Structure formats: C-alpha cells, structure tokens
C-alpha cells in the first residue's frame, strides 16, 4: 500500500498586511467624517479633512505602491502579499 501524502492548503492572504489595514482605516475615517463634522459643528473641518487625506495618502504609498490591495491571485507578482514564515 502506498502512503498518502496530505498537503495542507496555505492561506497567503489574511487581510492583515499593512496596506489592507491602512486602506481599512482610511475607509473607516471616510465613513466617520460626516458624523464627526456634525458632532463638532464643523469647527474643525480643515483639520479633519487633512487627516482623512493623509490617511489615504499613507495607504497609497505603502507597499505595494499604488491603489491596489495585495491579492494572492494577482497577475502582477509585485502585488502579491508577502509570504510569512
């Protein structure tokens, strides 16, 4: 009888890479902006919008550079998530 070799599936994309976290944070800030502006009676409009723009700029420049979130099935090798040991 031959021994069966079992291979465990490797889950590469957990959604916790730094780019995904930054995109999620920026998106949550975007959703919270109207509520925050209402609660502060629009006193800190420019500061809140600057913080929102900074969070999206940070999400854009984190590796991989650009607007795409790392994806394990990407055709572009530079857009695949980093494999953890």
N, C-alpha and C positions, 0 to 999 in steps of 0.2 A: 504494500500500500504506500502511496505517496503522501507526504506530509503537505497539508495545505498551508500556503503562506498567506497570512492575512495582512492586508495593508490598511492602516487607519487613514481616513481622509484628513488632509491637512487643511485647516481653516486659516487662510492667509489674511483675509481682511476682517478685522474685528470691529472696525469703525472707531477705534480709539487711537488712531495715528494722529499726530499733532495737527495736520491740515484739517482732518474731519472735525476735530474738537474746535478749532478756530472758526471754521465755517458754521458750526452749530451755535457757537457763542455769538457770532456776528448776526446770525439769523434771529436768535432769541432777543438780542438787543433791538433789532429792527421791529420785532413784534411788540416789544415793551415801550418803544419810543412814544407812540401816541398817548398811552396811559400815563407815562412819566410826565409828558408835557402838560397833560390835563391836571395832574395832581400838583404840579409846581406852578400852575397858572402861567405857563410859558415864560417863566422868568429866566430859565437857563437854556433857551432854545439853541443858541450857538454852541455852547459847551457840550450839550447832549448830541447834537448833530456832528460835532467834531469827534467825539468819542465813537460814534457809530461809523464814521468814515475811517477813522484809524483802525477800528476792528476789522473792517472789510479790507483795508489796505494790508494789514498784517496777514489775514487769511490768504490774500492773493500772492504775497511774496514768500510764504512758507513753502518748503519743497514738497512736491514738485511744483515749480514755478508756474503760475497761471491759474485759470479759473476752474480747472477740473479737479475733482476729488479722486484720490488714489483708488484704483479699481483692479482687482486681481485678473480680470479678463480683458484688460485693455490691450489694444494693438500696439500701443506705444510702450516700449519697455521702460521708459523713464517715468511713466505714470503708474507703474505697478507699486503696491505697498512694499515697504522694506520688510524682508523676512527676519523674524526674530529667532534667536537661537533657543 
